[in-house]
Amino acid sequence: MIPEIRISYIYHQKSDFLIMKKLVESIPHQKFQLSGIDSFEDFESHISEQNYHLFFVDFNLGENLEIDLVQKLRELLVKAPVILLQEKGSTYTNQEALKLDVSDFLIKETFGKEDLELKIKYALRDSQSKNSLKNEVDIFSSIFEKAADPFI
């Protein structure tokens, strides 16, 4: 596992960030660095300065801003997994978020440190697997493109 997992949380309310910080700090056997971002302007400058392992994006930012943020991450070629946080009772699953390769969703009012720990662990594991697979595909594609004779 990574010695210190750097997480960025793009949040709607300061209280959401403080709750997340307390939960993250209560996870045993792993060190975390949680940074909070509360505006799109801060988001753009913050992302260019940091190298995060994981992003939490509040699904309640309004007017599809959360989708814009995830899309911006992908445009910047950020490969880190993204977990969207939704409010309880929300049955709306945003297909755009899934198309942008959002790793998972969490219901803000119902998850605890165990759920959070598992979501983080699995999101990082899945991201690492995807990146490894993509690297291997790139290697094999390069071999086939450089081959003088076609493979049969």
Phi and psi restraints in degrees (value plus and minus 20) as a CYANA .aco file:
   2 ILE   PHI     -87.9   -47.9
   2 ILE   PSI     114.4   154.4
   3 PRO   PHI     -76.2   -36.2
   3 PRO   PSI     -64.9   -24.9
   4 GLU   PHI    -156.9  -116.9
   4 GLU   PSI     100.1   140.1
   5 ILE   PHI    -109.7   -69.7
   5 ILE   PSI     100.6   140.6
   6 ARG   PHI    -113.1   -73.1
   6 ARG   PSI     100.5   140.5
   7 ILE   PHI    -141.3  -101.3
   7 ILE   PSI     116.3   156.3
   8 SER   PHI    -130.6   -90.6
   8 SER   PSI     111.6   151.6
   9 TYR   PHI    -137.4   -97.4
   9 TYR   PSI      93.2   133.2
  10 ILE   PHI    -111.9   -71.9
  10 ILE   PSI      90.0   130.0
  11 TYR   PHI    -137.1   -97.1
  11 TYR   PSI     143.8   183.8
  12 HIS   PHI    -113.1   -73.1
  12 HIS   PSI     -63.6   -23.6
  13 GLN   PHI    -148.3  -108.3
  13 GLN   PSI     124.6   164.6
  14 LYS   PHI     -77.1   -37.1
  14 LYS   PSI     -55.9   -15.9
  15 SER   PHI     -82.7   -42.7
  15 SER   PSI     -54.5   -14.5
  16 ASP   PHI     -82.1   -42.1
  16 ASP   PSI     -63.3   -23.3
  17 PHE   PHI     -83.7   -43.7
  17 PHE   PSI     -63.5   -23.5
  18 LEU   PHI     -84.7   -44.7
  18 LEU   PSI     -59.2   -19.2
  19 ILE   PHI     -84.8   -44.8
  19 ILE   PSI     -65.4   -25.4
  20 MET   PHI     -82.1   -42.1
  20 MET   PSI     -62.1   -22.1
  21 LYS   PHI     -79.8   -39.8
  21 LYS   PSI     -64.5   -24.5
  22 LYS   PHI     -83.2   -43.2
  22 LYS   PSI     -62.9   -22.9
  23 LEU   PHI     -84.8   -44.8
  23 LEU   PSI     -65.9   -25.9
  24 VAL   PHI     -81.8   -41.8
  24 VAL   PSI     -62.4   -22.4
  25 GLU   PHI     -87.8   -47.8
  25 GLU   PSI     -40.6    -0.6
  26 SER   PHI    -106.4   -66.4
  26 SER   PSI     -25.7    14.3
  27 ILE   PHI     -94.9   -54.9
  27 ILE   PSI     102.7   142.7
  28 PRO   PHI     -99.2   -59.2
  28 PRO   PSI     140.8   180.8
  29 HIS   PHI      46.1    86.1
  29 HIS   PSI      -3.4    36.6
  30 GLN   PHI    -172.4  -132.4
  30 GLN   PSI     118.0   158.0
  31 LYS   PHI    -119.3   -79.3
  31 LYS   PSI     116.5   156.5
  32 PHE   PHI    -146.6  -106.6
  32 PHE   PSI     129.5   169.5
  33 GLN   PHI    -143.1  -103.1
  33 GLN   PSI      90.3   130.3
  34 LEU   PHI    -125.3   -85.3
  34 LEU   PSI     102.6   142.6
  35 SER   PHI    -131.1   -91.1
  35 SER   PSI     122.2   162.2
  36 GLY   PHI    -129.9   -89.9
  36 GLY   PSI     121.4   161.4
  37 ILE   PHI    -149.8  -109.8
  37 ILE   PSI     109.5   149.5
  38 ASP   PHI    -139.5   -99.5
  38 ASP   PSI     -10.1    29.9
  39 SER   PHI    -171.1  -131.1
  39 SER   PSI     135.6   175.6
  40 PHE   PHI     -83.3   -43.3
  40 PHE   PSI     -57.5   -17.5
  41 GLU   PHI     -82.7   -42.7
  41 GLU   PSI     -65.6   -25.6
  42 ASP   PHI     -83.3   -43.3
  42 ASP   PSI     -56.8   -16.8
  43 PHE   PHI     -77.8   -37.8
  43 PHE   PSI     -71.4   -31.4
  44 GLU   PHI     -81.9   -41.9
  44 GLU   PSI     -65.0   -25.0
  45 SER   PHI     -91.8   -51.8
  45 SER   PSI     -56.5   -16.5
  46 HIS   PHI     -85.3   -45.3
  46 HIS   PSI     -62.5   -22.5
  47 ILE   PHI     -85.5   -45.5
  47 ILE   PSI     -59.8   -19.8
  48 SER   PHI     -88.8   -48.8
  48 SER   PSI     -42.0    -2.0
  49 GLU   PHI    -112.2   -72.2
  49 GLU   PSI     -39.7     0.3
  50 GLN   PHI    -138.3   -98.3
  50 GLN   PSI     143.2   183.2
  51 ASN   PHI    -145.5  -105.5
  51 ASN   PSI      77.5   117.5
  52 TYR   PHI    -114.9   -74.9
  52 TYR   PSI     131.1   171.1
  53 HIS   PHI    -108.6   -68.6
  53 HIS   PSI     -43.7    -3.7
  54 LEU   PHI    -177.9  -137.9
  54 LEU   PSI     128.8   168.8
  55 PHE   PHI    -145.0  -105.0
  55 PHE   PSI     116.6   156.6
  56 PHE   PHI    -127.6   -87.6
  56 PHE   PSI     112.3   152.3
  57 VAL   PHI    -145.3  -105.3
  57 VAL   PSI     104.5   144.5
  58 ASP   PHI     -89.2   -49.2
  58 ASP   PSI     108.3   148.3
  59 PHE   PHI     -98.5   -58.5
  59 PHE   PSI     -23.7    16.3
  60 ASN   PHI    -128.6   -88.6
  60 ASN   PSI      15.1    55.1
  61 LEU   PHI    -100.9   -60.9
  61 LEU   PSI     -40.3    -0.3
  62 GLY   PHI      75.0   115.0
  62 GLY   PSI     128.7   168.7
  63 GLU   PHI      30.0    70.0
  63 GLU   PSI      19.6    59.6
  64 ASN   PHI      42.5    82.5
  64 ASN   PSI      -1.6    38.4
  65 LEU   PHI     -81.0   -41.0
  65 LEU   PSI     -54.9   -14.9
  66 GLU   PHI     -82.8   -42.8
  66 GLU   PSI     -57.4   -17.4
  67 ILE   PHI     -88.0   -48.0
  67 ILE   PSI     -60.8   -20.8
  68 ASP   PHI     -80.1   -40.1
  68 ASP   PSI     -60.0   -20.0
  69 LEU   PHI     -86.0   -46.0
  69 LEU   PSI     -64.1   -24.1
  70 VAL   PHI     -85.2   -45.2
  70 VAL   PSI     -61.6   -21.6
  71 GLN   PHI     -82.1   -42.1
  71 GLN   PSI     -60.9   -20.9
  72 LYS   PHI     -82.9   -42.9
  72 LYS   PSI     -60.7   -20.7
  73 LEU   PHI     -78.1   -38.1
  73 LEU   PSI     -66.0   -26.0
  74 ARG   PHI     -87.6   -47.6
  74 ARG   PSI     -56.5   -16.5
  75 GLU   PHI     -83.9   -43.9
  75 GLU   PSI     -54.0   -14.0
  76 LEU   PHI    -101.0   -61.0
  76 LEU   PSI     -14.3    25.7
  77 LEU   PHI      41.8    81.8
  77 LEU   PSI      11.1    51.1
  78 VAL   PHI     -96.6   -56.6
  78 VAL   PSI     101.9   141.9
  79 LYS   PHI    -115.2   -75.2
  79 LYS   PSI     -24.8    15.2
  80 ALA   PHI     -83.5   -43.5
  80 ALA   PSI     124.4   164.4
  81 PRO   PHI     -87.0   -47.0
  81 PRO   PSI     133.5   173.5
  82 VAL   PHI    -143.9  -103.9
  82 VAL   PSI     111.6   151.6
  83 ILE   PHI    -136.9   -96.9
  83 ILE   PSI     103.9   143.9
  84 LEU   PHI    -110.3   -70.3
  84 LEU   PSI     117.2   157.2
  85 LEU   PHI    -123.7   -83.7
  85 LEU   PSI     103.0   143.0
  86 GLN   PHI    -130.1   -90.1
  86 GLN   PSI     143.8   183.8
  87 GLU   PHI    -109.2   -69.2
  87 GLU   PSI     133.4   173.4
  88 LYS   PHI     -80.4   -40.4
  88 LYS   PSI     119.7   159.7
  89 GLY   PHI      68.2   108.2
  89 GLY   PSI     -25.5    14.5
  90 SER   PHI     -98.0   -58.0
  90 SER   PSI      95.9   135.9
  91 THR   PHI    -120.4   -80.4
  91 THR   PSI     -19.0    21.0
  92 TYR   PHI    -103.1   -63.1
  92 TYR   PSI      93.6   133.6
  93 THR   PHI    -122.8   -82.8
  93 THR   PSI      99.4   139.4
  94 ASN   PHI     -99.8   -59.8
  94 ASN   PSI      90.7   130.7
  95 GLN   PHI     -81.3   -41.3
  95 GLN   PSI     -52.3   -12.3
  96 GLU   PHI     -82.1   -42.1
  96 GLU   PSI     -59.2   -19.2
  97 ALA   PHI     -82.5   -42.5
  97 ALA   PSI     -62.0   -22.0
  98 LEU   PHI     -86.7   -46.7
  98 LEU   PSI     -57.3   -17.3
  99 LYS   PHI     -84.3   -44.3
  99 LYS   PSI     -48.8    -8.8
 100 LEU   PHI    -107.3   -67.3
 100 LEU   PSI      -8.3    31.7
 101 ASP   PHI      46.5    86.5
 101 ASP   PSI      21.5    61.5
 102 VAL   PHI     -86.9   -46.9
 102 VAL   PSI     112.6   152.6
 103 SER   PHI     -91.5   -51.5
 103 SER   PSI     -60.4   -20.4
 104 ASP   PHI    -186.5  -146.5
 104 ASP   PSI     153.7   193.7
 105 PHE   PHI    -147.1  -107.1
 105 PHE   PSI     127.3   167.3
 106 LEU   PHI    -150.3  -110.3
 106 LEU   PSI     119.8   159.8
 107 ILE   PHI    -107.4   -67.4
 107 ILE   PSI      97.0   137.0
 108 LYS   PHI     -76.1   -36.1
 108 LYS   PSI     -61.3   -21.3
 109 GLU   PHI     -99.8   -59.8
 109 GLU   PSI     -31.4     8.6
 110 THR   PHI    -135.6   -95.6
 110 THR   PSI     -31.8     8.2
 111 PHE   PHI    -110.6   -70.6
 111 PHE   PSI     131.4   171.4
 112 GLY   PHI    -139.2   -99.2
 112 GLY   PSI    -191.0  -151.0
 113 LYS   PHI     -85.5   -45.5
 113 LYS   PSI     -52.6   -12.6
 114 GLU   PHI     -86.4   -46.4
 114 GLU   PSI     -64.7   -24.7
 115 ASP   PHI     -81.5   -41.5
 115 ASP   PSI     -65.1   -25.1
 116 LEU   PHI     -81.8   -41.8
 116 LEU   PSI     -65.0   -25.0
 117 GLU   PHI     -79.7   -39.7
 117 GLU   PSI     -64.6   -24.6
 118 LEU   PHI     -86.1   -46.1
 118 LEU   PSI     -62.6   -22.6
 119 LYS   PHI     -81.4   -41.4
 119 LYS   PSI     -63.0   -23.0
 120 ILE   PHI     -83.8   -43.8
 120 ILE   PSI     -69.2   -29.2
 121 LYS   PHI     -79.1   -39.1
 121 LYS   PSI     -67.7   -27.7
 122 TYR   PHI     -91.1   -51.1
 122 TYR   PSI     -56.5   -16.5
 123 ALA   PHI     -83.7   -43.7
 123 ALA   PSI     -62.9   -22.9
 124 LEU   PHI     -87.7   -47.7
 124 LEU   PSI     -61.6   -21.6
 125 ARG   PHI     -83.1   -43.1
 125 ARG   PSI     -66.8   -26.8
 126 ASP   PHI     -84.5   -44.5
 126 ASP   PSI     -59.0   -19.0
 127 SER   PHI     -83.8   -43.8
 127 SER   PSI     -62.6   -22.6
 128 GLN   PHI     -83.6   -43.6
 128 GLN   PSI     -60.7   -20.7
 129 SER   PHI     -84.1   -44.1
 129 SER   PSI     -64.2   -24.2
 130 LYS   PHI     -81.7   -41.7
 130 LYS   PSI     -63.8   -23.8
 131 ASN   PHI     -85.6   -45.6
 131 ASN   PSI     -59.9   -19.9
 132 SER   PHI     -83.7   -43.7
 132 SER   PSI     -64.0   -24.0
 133 LEU   PHI     -82.8   -42.8
 133 LEU   PSI     -63.4   -23.4
 134 LYS   PHI     -82.1   -42.1
 134 LYS   PSI     -61.3   -21.3
 135 ASN   PHI     -81.9   -41.9
 135 ASN   PSI     -61.3   -21.3
 136 GLU   PHI     -87.3   -47.3
 136 GLU   PSI     -59.1   -19.1
 137 VAL   PHI     -82.3   -42.3
 137 VAL   PSI     -62.7   -22.7
 138 ASP   PHI     -81.6   -41.6
 138 ASP   PSI     -61.0   -21.0
 139 ILE   PHI     -83.3   -43.3
 139 ILE   PSI     -69.4   -29.4
 140 PHE   PHI     -85.8   -45.8
 140 PHE   PSI     -57.5   -17.5
 141 SER   PHI     -82.5   -42.5
 141 SER   PSI     -61.8   -21.8
 142 SER   PHI     -83.1   -43.1
 142 SER   PSI     -62.1   -22.1
 143 ILE   PHI     -80.9   -40.9
 143 ILE   PSI     -66.1   -26.1
 144 PHE   PHI     -87.6   -47.6
 144 PHE   PSI     -56.2   -16.2
 145 GLU   PHI     -89.1   -49.1
 145 GLU   PSI     -52.1   -12.1
 146 LYS   PHI    -108.3   -68.3
 146 LYS   PSI     -30.9     9.1
 147 ALA   PHI     -88.0   -48.0
 147 ALA   PSI     112.9   152.9
 148 ALA   PHI     -94.3   -54.3
 148 ALA   PSI     -60.6   -20.6
 149 ASP   PHI    -122.9   -82.9
 149 ASP   PSI     121.4   161.4
 150 PRO   PHI     -89.1   -49.1
 150 PRO   PSI     127.9   167.9
 151 PHE   PHI    -104.0   -64.0
 151 PHE   PSI     119.9   159.9
